[in-house]
């Protein structure tokens, strides 16, 4: 594969000025070494363009490649072929071509991610776990915690839990810390992997409000939403897996 320059002008001549994310012909497979080296193809030429202020839902059956696509967009999986263009500070960068330190910088400033799982370090409080991305941007600890506390309150996480490590939290409590962690930073692009899966109806409504507000501010979002009602309220269109059409 020909090496490309990491930072250039818009990825395609047809890219609109308000495009923030563009995945082009992504191919990704896995080699099953414990099964005789069988090659499992998961993504075969998947493309997606996302503009500021819109949310695109990834839709398809279990095992169709939605999570693989999401993790590829974040750089957790290295794709076999294709390009993932992200607009960072008005410059386009191609994620698969970035060095590790460059990818980390994109994640800190431009590309947020709400995964299904919260990585927890024992003895670190829920507030500090959620405030970490803000502190990595150079904010003073108290300033970083202030926005996080507002979000945790909005997400109905009891204040008695804030100074505790989330290691013993329930799934829904951990998910709310994870949501606060991502929404505390004004990322231009947000990836949401089932952000409401462990939440009750009241907290689902809070997340819907947060997503709606972030769209209004011009964020571009890509999400997996198994709750159809949540998906219908926040998503502008869908990318179907298991077929070739983008809706």
C-alpha positions as CSV (number, residue, x, y, z in Angstrom):
1,X,0.0,0.0,0.0
2,X,1.3,3.4,-0.9
3,X,2.2,5.6,2.1
4,X,0.1,8.8,2.3
5,X,0.8,12.1,4.0
6,X,-1.1,12.2,7.3
7,X,-2.3,15.8,6.8
8,X,-3.6,17.1,3.5
9,X,-6.5,19.0,2.1
10,X,-10.1,17.5,2.1
11,X,-10.0,13.7,1.6
12,X,-12.4,13.8,-1.4
13,X,-13.2,16.7,-3.8
14,X,-16.9,16.1,-2.9
15,X,-16.4,16.6,0.8
16,X,-18.6,19.4,2.1
17,X,-17.2,22.2,4.2
18,X,-19.1,21.0,7.2
19,X,-17.9,17.4,7.0
20,X,-15.9,16.4,10.1
21,X,-15.5,12.6,9.6
22,X,-15.1,10.5,6.5
23,X,-14.4,6.8,6.4
24,X,-13.6,5.5,2.9
25,X,-13.8,1.9,1.8
26,X,-12.7,0.3,5.2
27,X,-11.6,-3.3,5.0
28,X,-11.0,-5.2,8.2
29,X,-10.6,-8.9,9.0
30,X,-9.3,-11.1,11.8
31,X,-7.1,-14.2,11.6
32,X,-8.3,-17.0,14.0
33,X,-5.0,-18.5,14.9
34,X,-6.6,-21.0,17.3
35,X,-8.7,-22.3,14.4
36,X,-6.0,-23.1,11.9
37,X,-5.4,-19.5,10.7
38,X,-8.9,-19.1,9.3
39,X,-9.4,-15.5,8.0
40,X,-12.7,-13.9,9.0
41,X,-13.7,-10.9,7.0
42,X,-15.8,-8.4,8.9
43,X,-15.7,-5.1,7.0
44,X,-15.6,-5.1,3.2
45,X,-15.4,-1.6,1.8
46,X,-17.6,0.3,4.3
47,X,-17.8,4.1,3.8
48,X,-19.4,6.8,5.9
49,X,-19.5,10.6,5.8
50,X,-20.6,12.6,8.9
51,X,-21.3,16.3,9.0
52,X,-21.3,18.8,11.9
53,X,-24.6,18.6,13.8
54,X,-25.8,15.2,12.7
55,X,-25.8,11.8,14.3
56,X,-25.6,8.6,12.3
57,X,-26.7,5.2,13.7
58,X,-24.9,2.0,12.9
59,X,-27.7,-0.6,12.4
60,X,-27.5,-4.3,11.7
61,X,-27.6,-7.8,13.2
62,X,-25.2,-8.9,15.9
63,X,-21.9,-9.8,14.4
64,X,-22.5,-7.7,11.3
65,X,-19.5,-5.5,12.0
66,X,-20.9,-2.4,13.8
67,X,-18.6,-2.6,16.8
68,X,-15.6,-3.4,14.6
69,X,-16.4,-0.3,12.5
70,X,-16.7,1.8,15.6
71,X,-13.4,0.6,17.1
72,X,-11.7,1.2,13.7
73,X,-13.0,4.8,13.6
74,X,-11.3,5.3,17.0
75,X,-8.1,3.6,16.1
76,X,-8.5,0.7,18.5
77,X,-8.4,-1.6,15.5
78,X,-5.9,-1.0,12.7
79,X,-7.7,-1.4,9.4
80,X,-6.4,-3.5,6.5
81,X,-7.4,-1.1,3.8
82,X,-9.1,2.3,3.5
83,X,-8.9,5.8,5.0
84,X,-10.4,7.4,8.1
85,X,-10.3,11.2,7.6
86,X,-10.8,13.4,10.7
87,X,-10.9,17.2,10.6
88,X,-8.7,18.4,13.4
89,X,-8.4,22.2,13.8
90,X,-9.4,22.7,10.2
91,X,-6.8,20.3,8.9
92,X,-7.6,16.8,7.7
93,X,-5.7,13.9,9.2
94,X,-5.8,10.2,8.1
95,X,-6.0,8.1,11.3
96,X,-4.4,4.9,9.9
97,X,-1.3,7.0,8.8
98,X,-0.7,8.6,12.2
99,X,2.0,7.8,14.6
100,X,0.9,6.7,18.1
101,X,1.5,10.1,19.7
102,X,-0.4,11.8,16.9
103,X,-3.4,9.5,17.4
104,X,-3.4,10.2,21.1
105,X,-3.4,14.0,20.4
106,X,-6.4,13.5,18.1
107,X,-8.3,11.6,20.8
108,X,-7.5,14.2,23.4
109,X,-8.8,17.2,21.4
110,X,-11.0,16.0,18.6
111,X,-12.4,12.4,18.9
112,X,-14.3,11.3,22.0
113,X,-15.6,7.8,22.6
114,X,-18.2,6.3,24.9
115,X,-17.5,2.6,25.1
116,X,-19.7,-0.1,26.7
117,X,-17.0,-0.6,29.4
118,X,-15.4,1.8,31.9
119,X,-11.7,1.2,32.6
120,X,-11.3,1.8,36.3
121,X,-8.2,2.2,38.4
122,X,-8.7,1.2,42.0
123,X,-8.7,4.0,44.6
124,X,-9.3,6.7,41.9
125,X,-12.6,8.5,42.6
126,X,-15.5,8.5,40.1
127,X,-15.1,12.3,39.8
128,X,-11.4,12.0,38.9
129,X,-12.0,9.2,36.5
130,X,-14.5,11.4,34.6
131,X,-12.4,14.5,34.9
132,X,-9.2,12.9,33.6
133,X,-9.7,13.9,29.9
134,X,-10.2,17.6,31.0
135,X,-7.1,17.5,33.1
136,X,-5.1,16.0,30.2
137,X,-6.0,19.1,28.3
138,X,-4.2,21.2,30.9
139,X,-7.1,22.3,33.1
140,X,-6.7,22.8,36.8
141,X,-8.1,19.9,38.8
142,X,-10.9,21.9,40.4
143,X,-12.0,23.4,37.1
144,X,-12.0,20.0,35.5
145,X,-14.1,18.5,38.3
146,X,-16.6,21.3,38.2
147,X,-18.1,20.4,34.8
148,X,-18.0,16.7,35.7
149,X,-19.9,17.2,38.9
150,X,-22.6,19.1,36.9
151,X,-22.9,16.2,34.5
152,X,-22.9,13.5,37.3
153,X,-25.7,15.5,39.0
154,X,-27.6,15.8,35.7
155,X,-27.2,12.0,35.2
156,X,-28.6,11.3,38.7
157,X,-25.5,9.7,40.1
158,X,-25.8,10.0,43.9
159,X,-23.2,12.4,45.4
160,X,-22.2,9.9,48.0
161,X,-20.7,7.8,45.2
162,X,-18.6,10.6,43.6
163,X,-15.6,10.3,45.9
164,X,-15.6,6.5,45.6
165,X,-13.8,4.3,43.0
166,X,-16.3,3.0,40.4
167,X,-14.8,-0.6,40.8
168,X,-17.9,-1.7,42.8
169,X,-20.5,0.4,40.9
170,X,-23.4,-1.2,39.1
171,X,-23.3,-1.3,35.3
172,X,-25.6,1.7,35.1
173,X,-23.6,3.7,37.5
174,X,-20.4,3.0,35.6
175,X,-22.0,3.9,32.4
176,X,-23.0,7.3,33.7
177,X,-19.5,8.0,34.8
178,X,-18.3,7.0,31.3
179,X,-20.9,9.3,29.7
180,X,-19.8,12.2,32.0
181,X,-16.2,11.5,31.1
182,X,-16.9,11.9,27.3
183,X,-19.4,14.8,27.5
184,X,-17.3,16.9,29.8
185,X,-15.0,17.7,26.8
186,X,-16.4,19.5,23.8
187,X,-15.1,17.0,21.2
188,X,-16.0,18.0,17.6
189,X,-16.6,14.2,17.0
190,X,-18.2,11.7,19.4
191,X,-18.5,7.9,19.0
192,X,-21.2,6.3,21.1
193,X,-21.2,2.5,21.6
194,X,-24.6,1.7,23.2
195,X,-24.5,4.7,25.5
196,X,-27.9,3.9,27.1
197,X,-27.8,0.1,27.3
198,X,-27.6,-0.1,31.1
199,X,-29.7,3.0,31.9
200,X,-33.3,3.4,33.1
201,X,-35.8,5.5,31.2
202,X,-35.1,8.7,33.2
203,X,-31.4,8.6,32.5
204,X,-31.9,7.6,28.9
205,X,-33.8,10.9,28.6
206,X,-30.9,12.7,30.1
207,X,-28.5,11.2,27.5
208,X,-30.9,12.1,24.7
209,X,-30.8,15.7,25.9
210,X,-27.0,15.6,26.1
211,X,-26.8,14.3,22.5
212,X,-29.4,16.7,21.2
213,X,-27.5,19.6,22.7
214,X,-24.2,18.4,21.4
215,X,-25.7,18.2,17.9
216,X,-27.0,21.7,18.2
217,X,-23.4,22.8,19.0
218,X,-22.2,21.3,15.8
219,X,-20.7,18.0,17.0
220,X,-20.7,15.0,14.5
221,X,-21.8,11.8,16.2
222,X,-21.8,8.1,15.2
223,X,-23.6,5.6,17.5
224,X,-24.8,2.1,18.1
225,X,-28.2,2.3,19.7
226,X,-30.1,-0.9,20.3
227,X,-33.0,1.0,21.8
228,X,-35.0,2.0,18.7
229,X,-36.8,4.8,20.6
230,X,-33.5,6.4,21.6
231,X,-32.2,6.0,18.1
232,X,-35.3,7.5,16.5
233,X,-35.0,10.6,18.7
234,X,-31.3,11.4,18.2
235,X,-30.2,10.0,14.8
236,X,-30.6,11.8,11.5
237,X,-29.9,8.7,9.4
238,X,-28.5,5.2,9.5
239,X,-25.6,3.2,8.1
240,X,-26.8,-0.4,7.5
241,X,-24.5,-3.3,8.1
242,X,-25.2,-6.5,6.2
243,X,-26.2,-4.6,3.1
244,X,-24.6,-1.9,0.9
245,X,-27.0,1.0,1.5
246,X,-26.6,4.1,3.6
247,X,-30.0,5.5,4.8
